[in-house]
Amino acid sequence: MSSFVRRALIAMLVGVALYGGFVVFTGFQQIRATLSEFRWMSFAGALGLACFNYWLRTLKWEYYLHKLDIRGIPKFESALVFLSGFVLTITPGKVGEVFKSAVFARTHGVAMSRTALIVVAERLTDVVGVVLLIVIGSASFDGGLFWAGLGAVVITLGLLLILWRRPSELLLRKLRDTSFAELAPKVEHSLHSLRVLSTPRALPVPVLLSVVGWGAEGCALWLLLQGFEAMTPLPVAVFFYATATLAGALIPVPGGLGVTETLLQQQLVALGETPAAVATASMILVRVATLWWAVVVGFGALWLLDRRFGARLGLRPDEPPPVEGSSS
């Protein structure tokens, strides 16, 4: 486990240095003067909205466990396992969140192959939820119908690629004719599980949770702007946050670092007509309240799990978990 923690700490240091660069570039004195007039209760509210999103995402994790017929896990322990994945939130595409599958295997003996696909389903429904927020927010701008239609097309095509069996069967046939033929059964099993998690019947609940959860974090940005007395409309703030979040998720850099921050700050200045110092301060505060606070929560959950399952979590990363079964 120590290697995972070391990577997270290194990424955190990179992020801190990056944010320090933003502050220096914009002007420390200007940002400090802006923060002196900030209503800090807005930051407390932003933390609360971020925690609300974490809670909704925990509910989505439980929903997927139920869909995969993984039962008998105490809810509190299951929630801690999910939150422990936040330790590696700052990884490209958040792929480090599969860390929670490794933790689950060690603490409760649930095979990683059964839960790793939940991470894919989470990212899928998060993208759908964020795109829907962009579609809704785009109505606040001229030409918004074009972006709304484009977003709907992207969502539809993505779901068709997963649910339509013929392309995946063609891919499997080609895979069986290559030197990687031994991977075909695993790929087939993964696609089957992903379809179970992505059927039209299974999608509405997690997508709704994603829309509300990420919308809450967009509201956190709006609340922080209100703390600076910036009169950015709520739908516009949510739109800015959603587009910056999507860009950070699609570009393979740790946690979207640099991409999300730059796009968010530029949108606030260019489209939201927010003063540069206020835009930069709001960007930093919303990332602290949503991204970096998540990492802190993840370390807290991992610490509690270590107290409960210390002997199992203390294994070296290359050792197999003590039990590799399937709880149901």
N, C-alpha and C positions, 0 to 999 in steps of 0.2 A: 504494500500500500504506500510505502514511503515515496516511491518513484512518482506516483500520481500526485502526491502532495507537493513534491518538489517542483513538478511541472506547473502546478497551479500557482505556487508562490512566485516562480519566475515570470509567469504571465501577468500576475498581479503587479510585480515590479515594473514590467514593461508598460502596463497600463498607467501606473502612477507617473512614470516618466513622460508618457505621451500627454497625459493631462497637464503635467507641469509645463510641457512645451506649448500647449494651447494657451495657458495662462501667460507665459512669458511673451508669446507672439502677440497676443491681444493687448497686453499691457496690464501688469499686475496691479499697479496703482489704481487704474480705472476700474478693474473688477472689484478690488477691495472697497472702493468708494461705493460701488453699486451694491455690494453685499451688506454694507453698513445700513442701507435703507430697506433691506429685505425683511419681510415678515416671516420669521422662522417657523411659525405655526403651519405655514404652507408646506414646509419641508416635512414636518411631522405627518401632515395629511398625505403627502406623496409616499412616504414610507408605508403608511397604512394601506393605500391603494395597491402598492407593490405586493404587500403581504396578502392582500385579498386575491391578487392574481396567483400567487404561489398556492394558496388554499384551493382555488379552482383547478389548478393544474394537478394538485394532489388528488382531487376528486376524479379527474380524467384518468390518472394512473390507476385508481381503484376500479374505474369503469372498464378499462382494458384488461386488468387482471381477472375481473368477473367474466369478460368475454372469452378469455383463454382458459376459463374453468380452473383458475388458480385460487384456491380457497383455503380457509383455516389459518390465515396469517393475521395476527392481532393488528387492528387498524393503526394504532400508534406506532408500532414497529414498522409497518408498511409505509407509513407517512415519513418516518425518519429515513428509511431506505431511499424513498423518492427524493427527499430534500438533500440527501447526501450527494446526489448527482450534480447539485449546483456548485460543488467544489470545482468541477472542471467545466463550468459554464463558459469560461473564456478560452475556448478551443475552437478551431475552424469548424463552422457549421454546427457548433455545439455537439460534435460527435463524442466529446468526452462524457456526455451524459449517459453513455452506455456503461460508464463506471458503476451506475446504480445496479445494473444487471449483474456485474461481478460481485458487488456487495451483497445482493440478494442471494446469489448462489452460495456465498460463504456463510451468511447468517441463517438462511432458511432452507438451503439445499434445493432451491429451484434452479434448474439448468438454465444457463445463460441463453441457450438457443431458444428457450421458450419466451423470454422476456426482452431480448435485445430488439426484436421487431417492434416492441411498443415504442421505442425511441423513434423509429421511422414513422410510425403512425402519429406520434405526437408532433413531429416536425411537419408531416403532411397536413394535419388539421390546423396547426399553428399558421402555416402558410396560407391555407384557405381562409382562416379567420382574419389574418392581417390583410389579405387582398380584399376581403369583403369590407373591412374598415376603410381601405383606400377607395374602394368603389363608393361607399357612402360619403366619405369626406370629399371626394372629387366633385360632388354635386355643388359644393360651395364655390367652384371656380368656373370660369367661362370654358366651354368645351368639355365639361365634365362628363357628358353623356358618352363621348368617345372613350374616355378612360374607363368608365363604368362597363361599357360593352367589351373592351379589351380585357378587363379583369375577369369578366364572366367567361370569356372564351378560354383564357389561360386555366381557370379552375376546371372547366369542363374537359379540356384536353388532358390535363393531368390525371383526372379521375378515370377517364376512358383508358389511358395507357395502363393503369393498374387493374381495372376491372375487366377489360376486354381480354378474353383468354387467348384468342388466335395469335396475337403478336408474341405473347409470352411462350406459347407452345412452340412457335417457330424458333424463338431464341433458345429454348431448351434443346430442340433437335439439332441445331447448329453446335450447341455446346457439347453435346454427346459425341460429335464427330471430331472434336479437338483433343489436344493433350490434357485438357482440363475436364475430361468427361466425368471424373470422380466427384466433381463439384455439382453435377447436375441434380442428384437427389436432394442435396441441401438447398440449392436454389429453388427447386420445385416446392419443397416444404416451406421455404420462406415466402414465396409468392402466395401459396395457399393461405398461410397465416395472415399475410398482409391483406388479402382479399377479405378474410373473416373480419378484420378490424376496419375495413374500408367499404363495406357494402352500404348501399343507400340506407338500409335500416340502421346500421351501426354508426353512420357519420353524423346525424343531426345533433346528438348530445355533445360529443367532444368538440364539434365545430362551434356550437353555441357557447360552450365554456371558453373556447379560444377567443371568440369575438368579445365576450364580456370581459375576460381577463386582460387581454391586450388592450382593449378599449379603456379599461381602468388605468393602465399605465399611461395611455395617451391623455387621460384626464389628469394624471399626476403632472404631466408637463404643463397642462393648462393651469393647474393649481399653482405651480411654481411661478409661471408667468404672472398670475394674479398677485403673487407675493411681491413682485416687482412693479405692480400696478400697470402691467402691459395689457392692453385691451384686445388680446388675440381671441377671436371667437373659439368656442369649444370644438366645433367640428373641424376647424382649420388646424388647431393644435393636435387633435387626434390624427388627422391626415398627415401632418408633418412627422409625427412620431412613428406612424405605421410605415410610411415610405422609407424612412431612415432605418427602421428595424428590418424591413425586408431586404434592403440593400446590404446591410451588415450581415444578414443570414445567407445571402446568395453568394457573396464574395468570400472565398476561403481564407479569411484572416481570423486570428483568435478573437472570438467574441465580437467580431465586427469592429474591432478597435481601429479607430482612425476613420473608417468609412462611415459608420453611423454618426459619429460626432461631427465630422465635416459636413455631411449632408444636412443634418439637423440644424447646425448653426447657420449654414448658408440659406436654407429655406426660411428660417426665422427672420433673417436680415433682408433677403431679396424679395420674398413673397409676403412675409408677415409684417414687414416694415418695422421690425423690432430693432432698437438700438444695439449696436454690435456688442457692447459690454454686457447688456442684459441678455442677449441671445447666447453669448458664450457662458455666462454664469448659469443660465437656465439649463443649458446643455449639460454642463458639468454636474449640476445638482440632480438632474433627472437620471443621469447615468449612475451616479452614486446611489440614488434611491432605488433603482431598479436592477442594475447589473451588479454593482459591487456589494450592495446589501445582500443580494442573492448568494454571493460567494461566502459572505460571513455566515448566513443562515446555513449554508451547506456544511461549513466547518463545524458549526454548532451541532448539527444533526449527526455528523460523523463522530464527533466527540461522545455524544450520548450513545451511539451504537457501539463505540469502542468500550464504553463502560459496561454495556450489556453483553457484548459478544467479543470481548477483547482477545481471547485465545484464538478465535477463528479469524478475526480481522488482522491479527498480527502475522499471518502467513506471508511469505515472500510472494510478489506478484506472479512469479512463474510457477508457483506450486498450485496444484488443483485444489478446489475447495474440499472440505472434509466429507461433504455429502453431495452427490450429484444426482438428484432424483427429481421428482415432480410432485409438488404439493397440490393436492386437488381435493 
